[in-house]
Structure formats: structure tokens, C-alpha cells
Amino acid sequence: MSGRASIGDYIVTSKLGSGSFAVVYKGYHKMSKTPVAIKALSLHKLNGKLLSNLEMEIAIMRQIDHPNIVKLYEIKKTDKHMYLVLEFCAGGDLQHYMRRQQQQSGGHFLSENVARHFLRELAKGMQCLWQHNLIHRDLKPQNLLLVEDSATSVLKIADFGFARHLATTSMAETLCGSPLYMAPEILKFQKYDAKADLWSVGTILFEMLAGRPPYGGANHVQLLANIERQPLRFPPTLQLSIPCRHLLVALLQRKPALRLGFADFFADTFVGLQPSSEQIEDDKAVHLSSTFLTNASIREEDEEDDQNSSTQIRETDVIVDQRNGSTRQEFESDRRSRTFSSSQESNSNSRFASTAPSAILHNSRSGNLEVMETAFASASSGTG
């Protein structure tokens, strides 16, 4: 992007990323100089489902104000585009942080202390979501943003495109999220509750410590089979404290009814947060609901892991060969009648590490968006 493009009270300085439906820019507020991320979405590319997801994302982000959740400062809309002005997180996402640490340390992953810090940051954000009866449904390292490139950075939960309000006794049934971090009940196309997010948390914690998710597969059918057949295994060289191991085992329970509840998660000695009395009561309700509504039991561990697939599902819609860095297009599901919805594919393509430091912004006045419209059209051409 050239020139001094602007949108309302914000100056656009550079392009951060792009996808099928959006371009994300870095910018700053004219008066306060506060850095921001501006997510520009092309409305004509959004079908009814995607537009509904966007509207829900905006409604949820407007509702929540928490240090561990990315802030939505402002929205600008024209006939063709919508612009979301968000916090800018200078440290990037947790996925890139883990990769940088691995490269800098000669192959080592995050220490238990660092992983515990980021887990506690994540738990504080999730505590806020739980208090609002919200389920995120797409927790993964790419959606966890860091204020700075530091082992003690504040972590913020981002990307609420799949988030929904879900009462403590309600169940959802939409397939969404990233396969590697999906709870088995979602992969089995069963109804699920907020505990699905806790499986994702366990997967993220495991990856921070071991450098990979606990289970992999070439597609979601194989991934589910591996989860059902293989016991949870820790790399032999991975030295973890007993509380950390216990938490991982409790979070990565295949059966939702046996999985750790939110109140116990927040109060866990490794996490160290204290739940409110309301959360404890809600957790009891969720446990009873899960006990009665969980449909099918998952087979017990009866086989040893006989393979280590070099191909893992990476991101939401590509498979990456770790040995040579090549990519293959999104897998063809063995269950053709149960494919990922177009809304998931489209939403995943427009995900970016866009957002950070908290700051109070002045309310933007209605500005001339013509320069930004032209710049966006230019930047989004050829992005697919």
C-alpha cells in the first residue's frame, strides 16, 4: 500500500496479511498514536452464513472487555466493505512464538514455567467467556496473540468468528474449528458443550511443551481414529511436573463427562485461578448435562501407537509435510456426506494474527473512506 491511506481517525501504515475475504492492515490513531490492526472485509464475498458469523463475532466482542481478550475498538462500514479496528498485538501469535523459540533454542520447546504462564493467561480469558456463557469453538495457537515477543507477555484470545452463546445445559452440534484442536465429540459429529474448549486447551498446552499436538492424522477421520485408539503419550525426553501431567490427562479425556470441568480447571493447582461460587454451580449443571446427553462412549485404549505419521493437519485447511515443508490441499473427507461447511473453510482462510496493547481511543468521526476503499481493492486483488 502506498501513500497515507486512512479510515476515519486512523492512518494505515502497512499490510499485515490477506485472505479470501479480508485484508488486515497495521495502523494508528491520528491523535493518540495508538497502534491498531484494521481488518477490512469484502462484503460481496461473504455469503449469508459468513455474514452471520461476522455479525455474531462483532456482537460478542462488543460485549466483552477483558485484558486477555482482544478488544474491538470501532467499526466502519461502506456499501462494499466493513472495517474492524482492533487491538494490535506486536508479539504475533503463539504459534509463531513457539516456532521462533524452537529455532533460537536449537530444537527445544517452551519450558514448563513459560507454558504455565501462557496457560494462566489463556485461563483468565476463558474465565471471562465462561462467565458470559460463551464457547469459543476455535481455540488454537494461531488465535492466541501476544502483546510482546516475550516469555512473560500478556496473551489475548482472538478471532470470535465461531464463538456462540451457550447456556450451561445447552449443547451445540455445528462442526467448526481446526481439526487438530477439535474435541473428539465434535469430530464424531455429536452434540457438544463448552467442555469442547477445554480439550482444545489441553491440546495447546501439550503442544507448547512437546512441540506438537498430542494426536495427528492425515484427515479428521484418521485423527479421530488415532484419538480413540491411542493412549495419551508423553515424549520420553519430556520432563514434566506431576501437577502438569495430571492436568493434561484431565483435559484430554475422550468422554466429555469425564473431562475436567471449568471450575476445577480454574482452581487446578497448575493453573492457579479461583472460580466464583456461580461458576462452581454452573459446572455442576454442565456435568449433569454431559452425563445425560453424551451419546456414544469412546472405545478404551486397546492398542499401542504403531505409527508416527509425518503428515499432520496444520492450520485449518492445509496439510503440511514437516520434513520438506511442502503443502497439500485440504483433505478429501472419507465421509463425503459430512464435509466441512463452506463457512468454516471461508472463515479459516480469513484468519490473521491481527491485534494489542490496551489503550483508550477517541471516538472516530465519520471519515472519507474513498482512499481506503481504493487501497483495499488493490490489496485484495489476486488474493483468491
C-alpha positions as CSV (number, residue, x, y, z in Angstrom):
1,M,0.0,0.0,0.0
2,S,1.3,3.4,-0.9
3,G,0.5,6.9,0.3
4,R,-1.2,7.8,3.6
5,A,-4.4,5.9,3.3
6,S,-6.8,6.5,6.2
7,I,-10.1,5.2,7.6
8,G,-11.9,7.6,9.9
9,D,-9.4,8.7,12.6
10,Y,-6.9,6.0,11.7
11,I,-3.8,6.2,9.5
12,V,-3.0,2.9,7.6
13,T,0.8,2.2,7.6
14,S,1.3,-1.4,6.3
15,K,-0.3,-4.6,5.2
16,L,-0.2,-7.4,7.8
17,G,-1.9,-10.2,5.8
18,S,-4.7,-11.2,3.5
19,G,-7.0,-14.0,2.7
20,S,-10.1,-14.8,0.6
21,F,-12.4,-12.4,2.3
22,A,-10.3,-9.8,4.2
23,V,-7.1,-7.8,4.3
24,V,-5.5,-6.8,7.6
25,Y,-3.5,-3.6,7.9
26,K,-1.5,-2.1,10.7
27,G,-2.3,1.5,11.5
28,Y,-2.5,4.0,14.3
29,H,-4.9,6.6,15.7
30,K,-4.3,10.1,14.4
31,M,-4.5,11.8,17.8
32,S,-3.3,9.2,20.4
33,K,-0.9,7.4,18.0
34,T,-2.1,4.1,19.5
35,P,-1.2,1.2,17.1
36,V,-4.2,-0.8,15.8
37,A,-5.0,-3.6,13.4
38,I,-7.6,-2.8,10.8
39,K,-9.4,-5.8,9.4
40,A,-11.0,-4.9,6.0
41,L,-13.7,-7.4,4.8
42,S,-15.1,-7.5,1.3
43,L,-18.9,-7.8,1.9
44,H,-19.7,-9.1,-1.5
45,K,-17.6,-12.2,-0.9
46,L,-19.5,-13.1,2.3
47,N,-22.4,-15.5,1.9
48,G,-25.3,-15.5,4.4
49,K,-23.6,-17.8,6.8
50,L,-20.3,-15.9,6.8
51,L,-22.1,-12.6,7.3
52,S,-24.0,-14.1,10.2
53,N,-20.7,-15.3,11.7
54,L,-19.3,-11.8,11.3
55,E,-22.3,-10.2,13.0
56,M,-22.0,-12.7,15.9
57,E,-18.3,-12.0,16.2
58,I,-18.9,-8.3,16.4
59,A,-21.7,-8.7,18.9
60,I,-19.6,-10.9,21.2
61,M,-16.5,-8.6,21.0
62,R,-18.6,-5.6,21.9
63,Q,-20.0,-7.4,24.9
64,I,-16.6,-8.3,26.4
65,D,-14.0,-6.1,27.9
66,H,-11.1,-8.1,29.5
67,P,-7.3,-7.8,29.5
68,N,-6.9,-11.3,28.0
69,I,-9.3,-10.8,25.1
70,V,-8.6,-8.8,22.0
71,K,-10.6,-5.5,22.0
72,L,-12.7,-4.3,19.2
73,Y,-12.4,-0.5,19.2
74,E,-14.5,0.6,16.3
75,I,-16.4,-0.5,13.2
76,K,-16.6,1.3,9.9
77,K,-18.9,0.2,7.1
78,T,-19.4,1.2,3.5
79,D,-21.6,-0.3,0.8
80,K,-18.7,-2.7,-0.2
81,H,-16.6,-3.2,2.9
82,M,-16.6,-3.5,6.6
83,Y,-13.6,-2.4,8.7
84,L,-12.9,-3.7,12.2
85,V,-10.5,-1.6,14.2
86,L,-8.8,-4.0,16.7
87,E,-6.1,-4.0,19.3
88,F,-2.7,-4.6,17.7
89,C,-0.5,-7.4,19.3
90,A,3.1,-6.7,18.5
91,G,4.3,-10.2,19.6
92,G,2.3,-12.0,16.9
93,D,0.5,-15.3,17.7
94,L,1.5,-18.1,20.0
95,Q,2.2,-20.5,17.0
96,H,4.9,-18.2,15.6
97,Y,6.3,-17.6,19.1
98,M,6.7,-21.3,19.6
99,R,8.4,-21.7,16.3
100,R,10.8,-18.8,17.0
101,Q,11.7,-20.3,20.3
102,Q,12.4,-23.7,18.8
103,Q,14.7,-22.2,16.2
104,Q,16.5,-20.0,18.7
105,S,17.0,-22.8,21.2
106,G,18.2,-25.4,18.8
107,G,15.0,-27.5,18.8
108,H,13.8,-27.1,22.3
109,F,10.2,-26.1,23.1
110,L,8.7,-24.0,25.8
111,S,9.7,-24.7,29.3
112,E,7.0,-25.7,31.8
113,N,7.2,-22.4,33.5
114,V,6.7,-20.4,30.3
115,A,3.9,-22.8,29.2
116,R,2.3,-22.4,32.6
117,H,2.4,-18.6,32.3
118,F,0.6,-18.6,28.9
119,L,-1.9,-21.2,30.1
120,R,-2.7,-19.0,33.0
121,E,-3.2,-16.0,30.7
122,L,-5.5,-18.2,28.5
123,A,-7.4,-19.4,31.5
124,K,-8.1,-15.8,32.7
125,G,-9.6,-15.0,29.3
126,M,-11.6,-18.2,29.3
127,Q,-12.9,-17.4,32.7
128,C,-14.4,-14.3,31.3
129,L,-16.0,-16.2,28.4
130,W,-17.4,-18.8,30.9
131,Q,-19.0,-16.0,33.0
132,H,-20.7,-14.8,29.8
133,N,-21.9,-18.3,28.8
134,L,-19.7,-18.2,25.7
135,I,-18.0,-21.0,23.9
136,H,-15.1,-20.0,21.5
137,R,-15.0,-23.2,19.4
138,D,-11.7,-22.4,17.6
139,L,-9.1,-22.2,20.3
140,K,-5.7,-22.8,18.8
141,P,-2.2,-21.2,19.0
142,Q,-2.9,-19.1,15.9
143,N,-5.8,-17.4,17.7
144,L,-3.8,-16.6,20.8
145,L,-2.0,-13.3,20.4
146,L,0.9,-11.9,22.4
147,V,1.3,-8.2,23.3
148,E,5.1,-8.5,23.0
149,D,7.6,-11.1,21.9
150,S,8.4,-12.2,25.5
151,A,8.0,-15.3,27.7
152,T,6.1,-13.1,30.1
153,S,3.9,-11.4,27.6
154,V,0.2,-10.8,28.1
155,L,-1.8,-13.3,26.0
156,K,-5.1,-12.4,24.4
157,I,-7.8,-14.6,22.9
158,A,-8.7,-13.5,19.3
159,D,-11.0,-14.5,16.4
160,F,-14.5,-15.0,17.7
161,G,-15.9,-15.9,14.3
162,F,-17.1,-19.3,15.6
163,A,-18.0,-18.2,19.1
164,R,-21.5,-18.6,20.3
165,H,-23.6,-18.1,23.4
166,L,-24.3,-21.5,25.0
167,A,-26.2,-21.9,28.3
168,T,-24.7,-24.3,30.8
169,T,-27.2,-27.0,30.0
170,S,-27.2,-26.5,26.2
171,M,-25.5,-28.4,23.5
172,A,-24.2,-27.4,20.1
173,E,-23.7,-29.5,17.0
174,T,-22.0,-27.5,14.3
175,L,-18.7,-28.7,13.0
176,C,-16.3,-25.8,13.2
177,G,-12.8,-25.1,14.4
178,S,-9.4,-26.5,13.5
179,P,-9.2,-30.3,13.3
180,L,-6.0,-30.8,15.4
181,Y,-7.6,-28.9,18.2
182,M,-11.2,-30.3,17.9
183,A,-12.6,-32.3,20.8
184,P,-13.4,-35.9,19.8
185,E,-17.1,-35.4,20.3
186,I,-17.0,-32.7,17.6
187,L,-15.1,-35.0,15.2
188,K,-17.7,-37.6,15.8
189,F,-20.5,-35.1,14.8
190,Q,-22.1,-35.4,18.2
191,K,-23.6,-32.6,20.2
192,Y,-21.1,-30.9,22.5
193,D,-20.9,-28.3,25.2
194,A,-18.4,-25.8,26.4
195,K,-16.1,-28.6,27.6
196,A,-15.0,-28.9,23.9
197,D,-13.0,-25.7,24.5
198,L,-11.2,-27.5,27.4
199,W,-10.0,-30.3,25.1
200,S,-8.5,-27.5,22.9
201,V,-6.8,-26.0,25.9
202,G,-5.2,-29.4,26.7
203,T,-4.0,-29.8,23.1
204,I,-2.5,-26.3,23.2
205,L,-0.7,-27.0,26.5
206,F,0.6,-30.3,25.2
207,E,1.9,-28.6,22.0
208,M,3.6,-25.8,24.0
209,L,5.5,-28.5,26.0
210,A,6.1,-31.2,23.4
211,G,6.3,-29.1,20.2
212,R,3.4,-31.0,18.6
213,P,-0.3,-31.7,19.4
214,P,-0.9,-35.0,21.2
215,Y,-2.7,-36.6,18.2
216,G,-2.4,-36.2,14.5
217,G,-3.7,-37.6,11.3
218,A,-3.9,-37.0,7.5
219,N,-7.6,-36.1,7.8
220,H,-10.2,-35.7,10.5
221,V,-11.3,-39.3,10.1
222,Q,-7.8,-40.7,10.8
223,L,-7.3,-38.1,13.5
224,L,-10.4,-39.3,15.4
225,A,-9.3,-42.9,14.9
226,N,-5.9,-42.1,16.5
227,I,-7.6,-40.3,19.4
228,E,-9.8,-43.3,20.0
229,R,-7.2,-46.0,19.7
230,Q,-4.0,-44.4,21.1
231,P,-3.3,-43.6,24.7
232,L,-2.1,-40.2,25.6
233,R,1.7,-40.5,25.3
234,F,4.3,-38.0,26.5
235,P,7.6,-37.9,24.7
236,P,10.2,-39.9,26.7
237,T,12.5,-36.9,26.9
238,L,9.8,-34.6,28.2
239,Q,10.3,-33.9,31.9
240,L,7.1,-32.5,33.4
241,S,5.9,-32.0,37.0
242,I,3.2,-34.3,38.3
243,P,0.6,-31.4,38.5
244,C,1.2,-30.6,34.8
245,R,0.8,-34.2,33.8
246,H,-2.3,-34.6,35.8
247,L,-3.8,-31.5,34.3
248,L,-3.1,-32.7,30.7
249,V,-4.6,-36.1,31.4
250,A,-7.7,-34.5,32.9
251,L,-8.2,-32.1,30.0
252,L,-7.6,-34.7,27.3
253,Q,-10.3,-37.1,28.4
254,R,-12.1,-38.5,25.4
255,K,-15.5,-38.6,27.2
256,P,-16.8,-35.1,28.0
257,A,-18.4,-36.4,31.2
258,L,-15.0,-37.4,32.4
259,R,-13.2,-34.3,31.3
260,L,-12.2,-31.7,33.8
261,G,-14.9,-29.1,34.3
262,F,-14.4,-25.3,34.2
263,A,-14.5,-24.7,38.0
264,D,-11.9,-27.4,38.6
265,F,-9.8,-26.2,35.7
266,F,-9.7,-22.6,37.1
267,A,-8.9,-24.0,40.6
268,D,-6.3,-26.5,39.4
269,T,-3.0,-26.1,41.2
270,F,-1.1,-25.8,37.9
271,V,-3.5,-23.1,36.6
272,G,-3.9,-21.3,39.9
273,L,-7.1,-19.4,39.3
274,Q,-10.0,-19.3,41.7
275,P,-13.6,-19.9,40.3
276,S,-16.5,-18.0,41.6
277,S,-19.4,-19.7,43.5
278,E,-21.6,-19.1,40.4
279,Q,-19.1,-20.9,38.2
280,I,-19.0,-23.9,40.6
281,E,-22.8,-24.2,40.5
282,D,-22.7,-23.8,36.7
283,D,-20.0,-26.5,36.5
284,K,-22.3,-28.9,38.4
285,A,-25.1,-28.3,35.9
286,V,-22.7,-28.9,32.9
287,H,-21.5,-32.1,34.5
288,L,-25.1,-33.4,34.9
289,S,-26.0,-32.3,31.4
290,S,-22.9,-34.0,29.9
291,T,-23.7,-37.2,31.9
292,F,-27.2,-37.5,30.4
293,L,-26.6,-36.0,26.9
294,T,-23.3,-37.7,25.8
295,N,-24.4,-40.1,23.2
296,A,-21.7,-42.6,22.4
297,S,-18.9,-43.8,24.6
298,I,-15.4,-43.8,23.1
299,R,-13.5,-47.1,22.9
300,E,-11.0,-47.7,25.7
301,E,-7.3,-47.7,24.9
302,D,-6.7,-51.1,23.5
303,E,-3.8,-50.6,21.0
304,E,-0.4,-49.2,21.1
305,D,0.6,-46.5,18.6
306,D,2.1,-48.3,15.6
307,Q,2.9,-45.3,13.6
308,N,4.1,-41.7,13.7
309,S,2.6,-40.0,10.7
310,S,4.9,-37.4,9.2
311,T,1.9,-35.7,7.8
312,Q,-0.1,-33.7,10.3
313,I,-3.1,-31.4,9.8
314,R,-1.7,-27.9,10.1
315,E,-3.7,-24.7,10.3
316,T,-7.4,-25.2,9.3
317,D,-7.3,-26.0,5.6
318,V,-3.8,-27.3,4.6
319,I,-1.7,-30.3,5.4
320,V,2.0,-29.7,5.9
321,D,4.7,-32.3,5.5
322,Q,7.1,-31.4,8.3
323,R,10.1,-33.0,6.6
324,N,10.2,-30.9,3.5
325,G,7.8,-28.0,4.2
326,S,5.6,-28.9,1.2
327,T,1.8,-28.5,1.4
328,R,-1.0,-30.4,0.1
329,Q,-4.5,-29.1,-0.5
330,E,-7.3,-29.7,2.1
331,F,-8.0,-33.3,2.5
332,E,-11.0,-35.1,1.0
333,S,-13.1,-36.4,3.8
334,D,-13.8,-40.1,3.8
335,R,-17.2,-39.2,5.0
336,R,-18.3,-37.2,1.9
337,S,-21.7,-36.6,3.4
338,R,-20.0,-34.9,6.4
339,T,-17.7,-32.4,4.9
340,F,-16.6,-29.2,6.5
341,S,-19.1,-26.4,5.7
342,S,-18.1,-23.7,3.3
343,S,-18.4,-21.2,6.1
344,Q,-15.6,-23.0,8.0
345,E,-13.3,-23.1,5.0
346,S,-14.0,-19.5,4.2
347,N,-13.7,-18.2,7.7
348,S,-10.4,-20.1,8.3
349,N,-8.9,-18.6,5.1
350,S,-9.5,-15.1,6.5
351,R,-7.8,-15.7,9.9
352,F,-4.9,-13.5,10.8
353,A,-2.7,-12.6,13.7
354,S,-4.2,-9.1,13.8
355,T,-4.3,-7.4,17.0
356,A,-2.7,-5.1,21.0
357,P,-1.6,-3.1,23.8
358,S,-4.7,-1.8,25.5
359,A,-5.4,1.9,25.1
360,I,-8.3,4.2,25.1
361,L,-9.1,5.6,21.7
362,H,-11.1,8.7,20.8
363,N,-14.4,8.0,19.1
364,S,-13.7,8.2,15.4
365,R,-15.6,10.7,13.4
366,S,-17.2,9.6,10.1
367,G,-14.4,10.0,7.6
368,N,-13.9,9.8,3.9
369,L,-13.2,6.1,3.1
370,E,-12.5,6.5,-0.6
371,V,-8.7,6.3,-0.2
372,M,-9.1,3.2,1.9
373,E,-11.6,1.6,-0.5
374,T,-9.2,2.0,-3.4
375,A,-6.3,0.7,-1.4
376,F,-8.3,-2.3,-0.2
377,A,-9.5,-3.2,-3.7
378,S,-5.9,-3.1,-4.9
379,A,-4.6,-5.1,-2.0
380,S,-7.3,-7.8,-2.2
381,S,-7.0,-8.4,-5.9
382,G,-5.3,-11.7,-6.5
383,T,-5.7,-12.9,-3.0
384,G,-8.3,-15.5,-4.0
